[in-house]
Amino acid sequence: MPVAKHDSTKKALSASVRKGATVLFQGDCRVLLAAMKDETIDLTITSPPYCIGKAYESESTTTADFIKTQKEVLPEVVRVTRQGGSICWQTGYHVTDGEAFPLDFAIYEILKDIPGVHLRNRIIWSFGHGLNSTTRFSGRHEVVLWFTKGEHRFNLDTIRVPQKYPGKRHYKGENKGMLSGNPLGKNPGDVWEMPNVNANHIEKTDHPCQFPVALAQRFVRALCPIDGIVFDPFMGSGSSGVAAELEKRRFLGSEIFPNYMTLALNRLDLAKRGRIQVRELDKPIYVPDPNSAVAKRPEHFTTEVQ
Ligand SMILES: C[S@@+](CC[C@H](N)C(=O)[O-])C[C@H]1O[C@@H](n2cnc3c(N)ncnc32)[C@H](O)[C@@H]1O
């Protein structure tokens, strides 16, 4: 099925969503949101611009800019979310003159005041690589806040991960001898280790700030019914859309810059044709073997603490 592309009209947009097509909107998400009907989206998964001077952020670079935009966008996202639907907002830090501001604090402040919206999890997304700092601990995590509108669904069985000790059994009590953990696997918890999309990552495109498809995929499986609609207002290269497509959900996304829109269109098209390359959700993290180290600690490195 070809990916539909609409650059504006309300009529074309709502018609496409009704038909179950994937719809990518090139333009400001606030324009798209204004054209959307109430309570039509099952899951929003997005990563807004952090106002940290990336290529797509030339005009706004302060936390005040960030908060202003989010105060316009978030209430609209709540309005278009169905009862029982979910909103997942992925952010990191905004750093000014060495001082870090956790952007999820601002998102929480905005959403907690909207009646009927509830925070369910603050998920830590951790990764092993990134910029190395010499003045503070290197940043190795970002955050996803998961909110729901009203009573929510959570399909745990679709996202279970292997038990650490699958054969472990109760050793006393009425369940003695029975498996102590669920044989289908355990809840993945609220700390997710997934490699970030750096230059060597299989999913890397020309977008400077992708999140991995697997991050969105876990939310799609757990929080969006089959055939439900996943929405990403700040779509970038379309990673949420790829996740939705792989999981057989519909997708609606907006992206303000035409070059990123083109990336998203291409990736969605590849996903629809089964040709997209992604790092699988359950692929284990590579753990280096300390016994096969090739580097030797230089002699001028001392273990003595002055
Ligand atoms: C952090 S990136 C999202 C990256 C995305 N999660 C991915 O995996 O590729 C934020 C994106 O929002 C886009 N953007 C910024 N302001 C926007 C707006 N008002 N409406 C729609 N898109 C916007 C930027 O161009 C950028 O591509």
The ligand as an SDF file (V2000), in Angstrom:
LIG
                    3D

 27 29  0  0  0  0  0  0  0  0999 V2000
   13.5790   15.0770   18.2540 C   0  0  0  0  0  0  0  0  0  0  0  0
   13.0850   15.0840   16.5780 S   0  0  0  0  0  0  0  0  0  0  0  0
   12.1170   13.6230   16.4420 C   0  0  0  0  0  0  0  0  0  0  0  0
   12.9010   12.4660   15.9210 C   0  0  0  0  0  0  0  0  0  0  0  0
   12.0930   11.2060   15.7330 C   0  0  0  0  0  0  0  0  0  0  0  0
   11.6420   10.6430   16.9950 N   0  0  0  0  0  0  0  0  0  0  0  0
   12.8840   10.1650   14.9540 C   0  0  0  0  0  0  0  0  0  0  0  0
   13.1030    9.0400   15.4760 O   0  0  0  0  0  0  0  0  0  0  0  0
   13.3320   10.4550   13.8530 O   0  0  0  0  0  0  0  0  0  0  0  0
   11.8640   16.3380   16.5390 C   0  0  0  0  0  0  0  0  0  0  0  0
   11.3280   16.6180   15.1350 C   0  0  0  0  0  0  0  0  0  0  0  0
   10.2440   17.5490   15.2360 O   0  0  0  0  0  0  0  0  0  0  0  0
   10.2700   18.3910   14.0930 C   0  0  0  0  0  0  0  0  0  0  0  0
    9.4870   19.5960   14.4530 N   0  0  0  0  0  0  0  0  0  0  0  0
    9.8930   20.6700   15.1700 C   0  0  0  0  0  0  0  0  0  0  0  0
    8.8630   21.5210   15.3620 N   0  0  0  0  0  0  0  0  0  0  0  0
    7.7800   20.9590   14.7610 C   0  0  0  0  0  0  0  0  0  0  0  0
    6.4160   21.3440   14.6350 C   0  0  0  0  0  0  0  0  0  0  0  0
    5.9660   22.4770   15.1800 N   0  0  0  0  0  0  0  0  0  0  0  0
    5.5860   20.5290   13.9630 N   0  0  0  0  0  0  0  0  0  0  0  0
    6.0320   19.3760   13.4080 C   0  0  0  0  0  0  0  0  0  0  0  0
    7.3180   18.9580   13.4870 N   0  0  0  0  0  0  0  0  0  0  0  0
    8.1740   19.7310   14.1660 C   0  0  0  0  0  0  0  0  0  0  0  0
   11.7520   18.6320   13.8570 C   0  0  0  0  0  0  0  0  0  0  0  0
   12.0180   19.0390   12.5480 O   0  0  0  0  0  0  0  0  0  0  0  0
   12.3470   17.2710   14.1990 C   0  0  0  0  0  0  0  0  0  0  0  0
   12.4920   16.4650   13.0520 O   0  0  0  0  0  0  0  0  0  0  0  0
  1  2  1  0
  2  3  1  0
  2 10  1  0
  3  4  1  0
  4  5  1  0
  5  6  1  0
  5  7  1  0
  7  8  2  0
  7  9  1  0
 10 11  1  0
 11 12  1  0
 11 26  1  0
 12 13  1  0
 13 14  1  0
 13 24  1  0
 14 15  1  0
 14 23  1  0
 15 16  2  0
 16 17  1  0
 17 18  1  0
 17 23  2  0
 18 19  1  0
 18 20  2  0
 20 21  1  0
 21 22  2  0
 22 23  1  0
 24 25  1  0
 24 26  1  0
 26 27  1  0
M  CHG  2   2   1   9  -1
M  END
$$$$
